[in-house]
Amino acid sequence: MKHLIKMLKKKSELFGFKVWAFCFMPDHLHLLIEGKFPGSDLKKFVSSYKQSTGYHYKKYVAQSRSAGLQSCQNKASPAAQKNYVAQGFSPAPKPAAQDRSAGLQSCQALWQPSYYDHILRKDEAITDIAQYIFDNPVRKGLVKHYPDYEHKGSFELDLKHFF
């Protein structure tokens, strides 16, 4: 998870975006971002982030395989599945393809090819939308109170004052 957050910070700075809120869920990611400049390119930012983290994910899967874990297969042990969630990756429900060199089944991609975006209207406050994002783990039953969820944050808001 630390790698995903570190890469989010790095890519947001590189591509000129403020990250008002993020929340990594077991099967998706919520972001509330704002371009800092007229030329800030959302598509390039998201593409670069997905590419970098997807590469890290594949590397992690390869290391798991070499350690004898049945990563990204439906047969993964509960301990291995917990490890994926802790890393911010959820096990792929179905193998995507055969790895011809090793005869192993490879993982599905970490990210879907596309993403959903929503442009805030003038009457939508950033803090209200951030609160909605931070409440996702509560709505999904992962925690009782949103401050208890570890995989959330902001690079712009002080969450101590926010909560």
WOPEHU-V376070 format. One record per backbone hydrogen bond with DSSP energy under -1.0 kcal/mol. CO is the residue of the C=O (numbers start at 1). NH is the residue of the N-H. If there is no record, write none. Layout:
BEGIN
co=CO nh=NH
co=CO nh=NH
END
This chain:
BEGIN
co=1 nh=5
co=2 nh=6
co=3 nh=7
co=4 nh=8
co=5 nh=9
co=6 nh=10
co=7 nh=11
co=8 nh=12
co=9 nh=13
co=10 nh=14
co=11 nh=15
co=12 nh=17
co=16 nh=36
co=18 nh=34
co=19 nh=155
co=21 nh=32
co=22 nh=153
co=23 nh=30
co=28 nh=25
co=30 nh=23
co=32 nh=20
co=32 nh=21
co=34 nh=18
co=37 nh=40
co=41 nh=45
co=42 nh=46
co=43 nh=47
co=44 nh=48
co=45 nh=49
co=46 nh=50
co=47 nh=51
co=48 nh=52
co=49 nh=53
co=50 nh=54
co=51 nh=55
co=52 nh=56
co=53 nh=57
co=54 nh=58
co=55 nh=59
co=56 nh=60
co=57 nh=61
co=58 nh=62
co=59 nh=63
co=60 nh=64
co=61 nh=65
co=62 nh=66
co=63 nh=67
co=64 nh=69
co=65 nh=68
co=69 nh=71
co=70 nh=73
co=73 nh=76
co=77 nh=81
co=78 nh=82
co=79 nh=83
co=80 nh=84
co=81 nh=85
co=82 nh=86
co=83 nh=87
co=84 nh=89
co=85 nh=88
co=97 nh=106
co=98 nh=100
co=99 nh=103
co=104 nh=99
co=106 nh=96
co=121 nh=124
co=125 nh=129
co=126 nh=130
co=127 nh=131
co=128 nh=132
co=129 nh=133
co=130 nh=134
co=131 nh=135
co=133 nh=136
co=135 nh=139
co=136 nh=140
co=137 nh=142
co=138 nh=141
co=145 nh=148
co=146 nh=149
co=150 nh=152
co=151 nh=24
co=153 nh=22
co=158 nh=162
co=159 nh=163
END
